[in-house]
């Protein structure tokens, strides 16, 4: 006799937020094959934060790096704590690229963000 019923299966979401027909719906790695129309493989960039000065600085640094690299992607600033918690982030600011957390807990300089984004 089960007390709590049957456990619901969780649907895996792709790391790519563009829904442009990536090769796999269960993509776990960020790659340049994703989002062919973006040209650089980056579909979405989000800065997760609480709205403090450090988080706003991270947001501005990421926007500066994206502009310098010439990427055609909008940088989103997420302050809704419910949405932040969905990423499993325990310290902010955090940087999310294609729905995958790539950095958290420190403010990256624009040059550091550029290096990080070039590796993707």
Secondary structure, 3 states (H helix, E strand, C coil): CCCCCCCCCCCCCCCCCCCCCCCCCCCCCCCCCCCCCCCCCCCCEEEECCCCHHHHHHHHHHHHHHHHHCCCCCEEEECCHHHHHHCCCCCCCEEEECCEEEEECCCCCHHHHHHHHHHC
